[in-house]
Amino acid sequence: MEETSTGLLPGPEVQEWRSLLAANFGREAVEIPETAERGITPQQLQQVAAFIGRHCSTWIETVGRGHSSISVNLYVLNEWVIKPATEEVRCGSRSNSSFVELLLGSECGARQVDVHPTSCPRWFISHWWGEPVLVFVDCISAHCQVRCQEGDVPYWCCAYANNQNNLGKDLTNDPRETSFFKAMRLCIGVVVVLDPKATPFQRIWCCFEEAVALTDDGRSDKMLLDIVTSAVEEEKMQSFVLTDGLTPAEVEVENVYGEGSGYGWIQKAAREKTFPMNLIVEHGLKIDIQKAASSRPEDRRRILNSIVGKDVDHLDIEPSETHQRYGEVSRGLRAIFAV
């Protein structure tokens, strides 16, 4: 494999690196036509984390130095793994795919499916791309363990579900027509992954996703909103989960002692007592969707205009500096996090 004198790869375009990606993930993908139906399981995420651990030290970060496992965020993973691995693969009539489709192809052979039984998402992940992938994986694994009695259920994560080599289909002008919104409609809840600075509370896409979870009138059942974060304690990573209501295990405890006994809620309180609540107090209770940041100015314009009810033809106009809907949405989010 072509390397620099320091043993680092000069870039992800090196043919030997492309060959290694193909050897690990294959070149045959399962076509899942609807982006919203491409969920990834915690077990698959752990496979990605293991791949990072084996190879990231050869990915050049700065002159003369490679990445460490903890320095690899989704921006890095997208550059070195997701985009190059999915760029030249067979996926139905397409010559590229999402990473979820590629993973399924390597697991069960290439074919087209309407809704793959192991991929339709149950939870939607709202998060920041700048967090370390290993921390993200630990958080989602912890959430699955707490929430999902049925085992390794799929989660929808944009980095793995969207076709990163062809984002045009998935990122439309109307935020409510994007793959993000459609995926949320399929899920029972949103899980917000917080980094130590609670960045998702300050990002407009994340705030929009959280707001949809609270205000979507098109659903028959209330959407759940969970929060998970991770911290290093005694050189060991530990994740903490706040749940919207009781988990299945806590419901069972409640039922054993009789509905309304409170024992399930006592168990929930004990489980959540170590959650770093300063993240909620210092950031969640200060959410202001009008001031939330965006990597792309057009996203901010379209989301704010969507929130105030502008039709699709007026989403790209400059949004109002103030509007009562901004305050209503922001106060609604703060109220949830204050409970």
N, C-alpha and C positions, 0 to 999 in steps of 0.2 A: 504494500500500500504506500502511495506517495506521501511522504512526511517531510517536515522541515528538519533541520539539524537538531532541533529540540525534541523531536518525536511527535510534533503536533501536525495535524492535517491543515493545509493552507485554507481549506474551505469545503463546504458541503457539496460543491460541484465536482470534486475529484472522483474519477470513474471507479476507483477501487472502493471508495466509500459507498457509492451508489450500488455496487455489486454486493457489498456487505449488507446493506439495507434489504436488497432483494433476497438474499440468502436467509435473512431473519424473518421478513414479513411477506415474501413472495411477490408475484406480479399479477395475481388473479384475485379480483375483488368480487364480493357479493353485491349486486346492485340492489339498493334500497331506494326507490325513486323519490320518496318523500323524505326530505332532510329532517323533518320533525320526528321521524320514527327511528332515527339512528342513535340509540342509546349505547353507552359503554358501561361495562360492569366494573366493580371494584377489583375483581380478579384480573381483568384485562388491564386496568390501570396499574396494578402491581407488576404486571409483565413489562409495561412501559418503564416503570421505575427501575426494575432490574436491568433493563437495557441501558438506561442512563448510567447506572452504577458501573456497568462493564466498560462503557465506551467514552464517557464525557471528558475524561482526562486528556483525550486526543483532540478535542474541539477547542480551537484557539479562542481564548477570551481576550487577552492582551498580549503584547509582544513578549514571547518567551514563556507564556503561561497558559495552561489549559483550564478548562472548567473543573470545578469540584461538583459533587452530586448536589450540594445544597445551593450552588449558584445557578443551576439550570432552572429557568422559569419557562413559561410557555412561549415567550418570544424566541428564546434560544432553541427550545425543542421544535418549534415550528420551522425555524431556519435549517436545523441540522437533521431533523427526522421526518416530521409530518409532511412538509411540502416535497422534499426530494423523494421520499418513499412512495408517495401517491401520484407523482407526476406522470409516470409512464407505466401505467398498469391497464389491464383489460377489465373493464367494468361495464358489462352490457355493451351498449353502443358508444360508450365514452372511453377516452384514452387516459382518463385520470379519475380519481375517486376521493371520497372522504377517508379518514383514517379508520373510522368504524367499519366501513365496508371492506377495507383492506384486511383488518384484523379478522373479520368473519370469513373472508376468503381463505386466509391461511389456516383457519380452524376447520372449515367444513366444505371447502371447494367452491368454485365460482359458479353462481347462478343468480337469476333475478328472483326476488321475492317481493310480495306486496307489503307484508309486515313480517319481518323475521321474528320468530317466537322469542328469541333471546335478546332482541334489540329494542323493542318498543319501550320508551322510557317511562319510568314511574315517578322519578324525581327530576326536577330542573335545577341545575347548579348556577347560582349567581355569584360571580367572583371576579377577581382582578388578575389579569395575565401576569403581573409582575411578581406574584408569590412563587416560591420554590415549588417545582412540580412534586418533589418528594413529600413536602408538607401537605400539599393539596391532596395527594393520594392517601396519606395517613388520615386526614380529616374525613374524606369520603368513606374510607373503610370503617372508621369509627361510627359515622352516622348510620351506615348500613347495618352495622352490628347492633346499634341501639334501636333502630326503627324497623328493620325488615326481618321478620321472623322467617319469611320464605326463602331467605338466603341471598344469593348473589344477584340482586336485581339491577336493571339498567338505569343509568342516570344520563340526562342530556347535558352535554358540555359542548359549547360552540366550537372550540378548537378541534375537537375530534369528529363532530357531526357535520360541520360545514366542509365543503370542498375548498380547501385553502388555495388551490390553483385556479379556482373559478368561482369567486364569491358573488358574482353578479346576480345569480338566481336567488341567493339567500339573504342579501342585504338590499331590500327594496326601499323606495322613498318613504313608504308608509310603515312606521314601526309595528303596526298591528297586522301587517302582511308579511313580516319577516319570518324566517325559520324559528327565531327565538320565541315569538308570540305563539306561533302554531304549536311548538313543542310544549309550551306551558299549558296549552289547552288540553294536551294529552296526559299531563302529569297530575298526581294527587297533591303535590306541594312543591315549594321552592326551598332549597337549602342554601343559605348564604354562608359562604366561606370567608371568614375574616382573617386578615393578616394582623400583625401587632399594631398597625396604625389604623385598622378598620377602614381601609381604603374603599371598599365597596359602598360605604355610606356616603362617600364623597364623589362617586362616579355616576354620571347621569343614566347610563344604561342599567347599572345595578339598581338604582333607585326606581327606574321605570319598571324593572322586573318585579321588584318588591311591591310596588304600587299595584301592578296588575294582579298579583297574588291576593291583594286585599279588596280590589274594587271590580273584578271581572264579573259583570252581571250575566255573562253568557254561560255560566256554569250552573249545574244543578246542585253541586256540593261545594261547600266552602273550601277554598284552597288553603293548605297548611303552609306555615312559614317557620322553618327551623333555622337555627344558627349554629355553626360549628367553627371552632378555632383550635389552634395548636400552640403548644409552648414546650420548650426544652427544660426539663427538670432533672437535675442530677445526671446530666449528659444523656438523657433519654427523652425522646419525643413523646408527648402525651397530648391527646386531643380531648376536647370538651364539647358536649352537645347540649344545646337548649332546644327543647321540643315544644311545638304548639299543641298543647294538650298532652294526654298520656300516650305512652308507647303501648304496643300490643301486650308486652309483658306486664306493664303496670295496670292495664285494663283487666288482665287476668287476676292480678292481686286484688283489685277493687271488687271484682265479681265473687272471688272466693269468700270474702268477708261480707258480701252483700252490697248492692249498688248504693252509693252514698255513704259508705263506711269511711271513706277518706284515706284508706290505707294505700291505695294506688298513688294518691297525691303526696302522701308522706314519702313514699319510695322515690317519686319524681324529684321532690325537694332535696332528698339526700344525694341523688345522682347529680344534680345540677349545682350543688353548693360550692364546688370548686371552680366553676366557670368564672373566668376573669371579667367580672361585671363592669370593670372600669372601661372596657371597650364600648359597652352599651351606654354608660353614663356620660362618657367624654365625647362620644361620636354619634351614637344612635339617637340620642335625645336632642341632637343639634342638626339633624338632617334638614337641608333646605334644597329642594330639588331645583329651584331656579338658579342656585349658585353652584350646583354640581358640575364637575369637570367632564370634558369629553376629549378624546384624542382627535376626533374629527368635528369641526364646527358645524357641518351639515347635520350630524347626528343630534347635536344639542338643539338646533333649530326645529328639526322634525319632531323630536320627542316633546318639547315644550308645546309646540303647536298642536300635536296630537292630544296632549293632556287637556288643553283648553277647548278641544272639540272642533278644530279646523278641519275642513274636508281635504281630501287628498291633493286637490289642485292648489291648495294654499299652505302646504306644509313647509315649503322652502322660503316663505317670506320671513322677514326678521320678526322674531317673537316679541310679544309685549314684555316690557321691563317688569311690570307688575300685573298680577291677575289673581282673582280670588281662588281659582282652582289650584294655583301653586301652593297657596297657604293650606287649602283643604287637604291636598295630597301629603304635604310635608307634615302637617299636624296628625294626619291619620297614621303615618309611619311612626312618628314619635310616640304616639299613644300606644301602639302595639309593643314597642320596645320598652315602654315604661311599666308594662304589666309585670 
